[in-house]
Amino acid sequence: LKAVNQIKATITLVGKEEVIRNKVKEFTGKEIEEVSDRLKIKNATETIEMVDIPTHAIKHKKDSSMVVGFNMLKEGKGDVFISAGNSGALLTGATLLVGRIKGIDRPALAGILPSYKSRLLLMDCGSNTNCKPINLLQFAQMSSIYLKNTFNMDRNPTVGLLNIGTEETKGNELIKESYKMLKEKAEELNINFVGNVEGRDAFSGQLDILITDGFTGNIFLKTVEGFGKFIKKTLTESLKKNILSVIGSLPALPSIKRFGKMVDYKEYGGALFLGVNKPVVKAHGSSDEKLFEYTIKQAEKFVENQAVEKLIKAFEQQEK
């Protein structure tokens, strides 16, 4: 409801029509048709729960909001699909119903995080818990093409491999083999690979893309989000501790608000599934109205910037 007035696109809410209508009326006191002619409803009677087995859910819950949404995307009845639901089901549905880009073995989640005077793209941040080195190589390739095109970068983005040390010999077998493959193929695939990166150095502003498997990436992502919340909470409590700290903080309030906004992961919206034929965006499982608002605005930009089309074109040229 907040996002529809800030974008040009039409938003189709996929789900149980009665529930959606009642909620819109509760929030606005109006029917959805009265709120905006760019707000629509597509009825879907089933729900894929977080505990559902992804493949089984996609195949058997044909009238779930996720399957209905994917079919709309596939049939050209939508340009981008957003969900905060079951990540495994979202990846399965995107792969089975929308289809993978030719040349990509596994699609992956590209999440944007704050970094010093910049942004950091984390890939994969939760969709592939078991990976092979070829997957991490493709993650690096996809994220490089995506970041350069979507954010109009005038240079080749820097790519680092998340590891427990910077030496080539550090890490488990997956990371050591991935390092070798990235080093060997970097020039051929136009990847600006800078080597292993420790977690503490990821936000220095020197790195654009951090590559890892979805298991490690998801832990890293949620740790960063949790630490951001911790900083905001403790800073707020410190400033409100007594009357002197409150008075002393008043001149710094604009700076504090800017800082709070910069470390708030909600400001960066959802994660784009790179590797499928149409834009699919995964919103955080604990999304609130603010995060959904930003994610919807971000999703429109994905379509306008032709992020997926540019990725398809790049891999088609590589195949030749």
N, C-alpha and C positions, 0 to 999 in steps of 0.2 A: 504493500500500500504506500509506503514511503518512497520506494524506488520508482514506481510508475511515473511519478511527476518529474523525475530527474533524468529519464531516458526517453528515447524515441520509439523503442520497440514495444510490441504487444507482449504482455505476460499471460501465458496460459497456466493456470493452476491445475495440476493433475492430481486427482484424489477424490474422496467421497464428497459429492456435490453438496449434499445436505449439511455436512460438517463445515465445508468451506463457506457456504452461504451464511450459516448461522454465525460464524466467526467474524465475517466481514460486517455483518449487521451489528454484532456486539461491539466491534471497534469503532464503527463510523455512524451507526444508526441508520444506514442506508442499504439498499440492495446493491449488489456488486455492479449492476448495469448503470446505476446512478453515480457511482464513484468515478468510473472512467470507462470510456469505450475501448480502451486498450487493456482492460482486465477481462480475461475469459476463464471459463471453467471447462475442463475435460473430465467427465466422470470416470472413476476407476474404483471398483468395489473391493479389491483385495489389497493387502499390505504385506510387503516383505519385511519380516522382523529382523532385528540385529542377530538373533540366534539361529536364523534359517541357514541351511547349507546352500551356498550361492548357486551352484549349477542346478540343483533340484528346484530351488525357488523360481529361477528364471524360466525353466522348462514347464513347470506346473502351475505357477500363479500367473496365468496369461492376462488376467484383468487387474494385476497390481499396478500401482501408479508408476513404478519403475519400468515395467515391460511396456505399458501403454505409452509412456513418454519416449522410450527408445524407438518404438514403432513410428511414432509421429515424426521423430527426428529422421529416421531412415526414409520415410515417405515424403520428406520435404515439407511437412506441416509445422516445422519448427527449425530454427537455425542453430540453437544451442540448448542443451539439456542440463539442468542443475538438480542435484540431489544431495541431501545430508544423510542419506540412508546407509545401509550395509555396504561397506567398501568392496568386499569380495563379490557381492551380487552386482554392484555397479560395474566393476571390471569385467565380470563374466558377461553381463548383458551388453556392455559396450562392444566387447570382442565378438560375441556370437551374433548379435542383432544388427549392430552398426558396421562391424567389420574392422579388421586391422589394416593399416597402411601397408602396402606391399613392400617387403624388405625389412619389416620390423617384427621381431619374434614376440616381444612382450610390450604392450603399452604400459605406461607408468605415470604416477602422479607427480606433477611438477608444482611444488609449493613455493610461494614467495615469502621470504622472511626479511625483517629489517636488518640493515648492516650499516657500518659507519659511513655516513654521507652517501649511502647507496642502497642497493637491495641485494639479497642473496637468493638464488634459486636452488632449492633442495630437491634432488631427484635420485632416487625414488623416495617419497615420504609416506609410503604405506600400502602399496598395492601388490608388490611381489616379495613375499617373505623369504623365498628360496630362489636365488639367482645364479646364473653362470657368468663367466667373464664377458661373453659376447653381449649379454644383456646390459651390463654396465657400460660397455663400449657404445652401444646404441643409445643408452640414456644420455651419454655425453654428447653424442652427435645430435640427437633430437633437441636437447635443451639448448645447445649452442645455436642451432638454426632458429629455434623459437624465440630465445631471448634477443638475439640480434634483430630479428624482424619485428617482433612485437613492440620493443622499446626503442626502435630506430637507433641502435648503437652504431657509432661510426668506427668501431674496432671489433676484432674478434674476441668474444668474451673469454675470460680466464676460467679454466676448469680444474678443480682439485678433487682428489680422491680421499674421502674421509678415512683416517687411519689412526692407529695408536702412536705413531711416530712418523717422522718425515723420511726415514731411510727406506731404500728399496726393499730391504730384507724384512721389514716389519709387517705384521698383520697375519691373518689366517690365509689359507690357500686361495680362497676366492679373491681376496684383495691383492695378494702377491701376483696372481695370474692376470688379474684385471690391470694392474699397474704395467706389466710387461706388454699387454695387448694395446693399452692406451698409448704407451711410449712408442711402440712400433707403428701404429696406425694413425697417430695424431696428424702428421703432415699430410698424408694421403686423404684423410677425411676432413681436413681443415678444422681440427680441434686444437685450441690453444691450451694444451695440457701443461700444468705447472707442477705436477707431482702430488705426493701425499700431503695431506693437510690435517693437522690435529684440530679437534673440536674447538679448542680455546682460540685458535687463529682464524676461524671461519668468518668472524664478523669484523675483521680488520679493515674492510673496505678495499682490500687488494684482490679479493676473490669474487667472481660473479656467479659461479656455479659450483655446487658441492655434490659429488656423485657418491651414492652408496646403495646398498640393497634396501628393500622396503621395510624389513624388520628393524635394522639399525636406524634407518631414516625416520621411522615413525617414533622410535624412542627418543631420538635426537630432537625431533620436532616438538614432541609433547614436553620434553624437559625444558626446552627454550621457552615455550608458552608458559609453563609453570613458573619459571624463574622470572619472566616478565611480570606475571601477576604478583609474585612475591615482592619485587622491587616497588611496584606501584602501591601495594598495600602497606609495606613498611615505611615508605617515604611519606605517604599520606598520614599515617599514625604519628610519625616523628614530628611532622609539621603542626599537628593538632595537639601535641602533648601538653602544652600549657599556653597561657596567654602571651608570654614573651615569644615563643616559637611561632605562634600564629601571626603576631604583629611583624616579626622579623621576616616571615615568608611572603608577606604581601607584595613587596616590590619584585619578587622573583616569580610570582604566579604565572605570568605569560610564558616564561621559560620552562617552568615546571609542566605546564599544560602541553607545550610543544614536545617536551621529552616524553610525557605520558602517551601522547599520540604516536610518537615515533616507535616506541617499544610495544605498542598494542597490536598483536597479531590480527585483530579483527579489521584493522585498517587495510589489510592486504588481501582480503577476500578469500575465495576458495582456491583449490588447486585444479589446474587443467590436466585432463588425461591426455598425455601425448602418445600418439601411436595409433589412434583410431580415426576413421574416415570423416567424422563430424565432431564438432566441439562438445565435449562432455566435461562438466565442472563438478568436482566433489567439494561440497561445503562441509565444514567441520561437523562431526557428530553431535557436538554440544552447541551448535549454532544458536544464537539469539537473534532478535530482530535486527540489531545493528549489523551483525556479520552477514546476514542474508541480504540486507540492503546493499552493502558494499559488493557482495558476490554477484548480485544481479547487474549492478553497474559495470563491474569488471567483465562479466560474461558478454555484455554488449560490445565492449572494446575488443574482445577476442574475435568476434564475428567481423567487426569493422576492419580490423587489422589483418584479416584473412590468415590467421596463425596456422590453421590446419591446412589450408590450401597451399601455403608456402612450404610446409613440411612435406606434403605429398609430392609436390613438384621437385623438391630437392632429392628425395629418395628415388623418384622416377629417373632423374638425370644420373644418379649413382648407378642404378641398375643397367643403364646403357653403357 
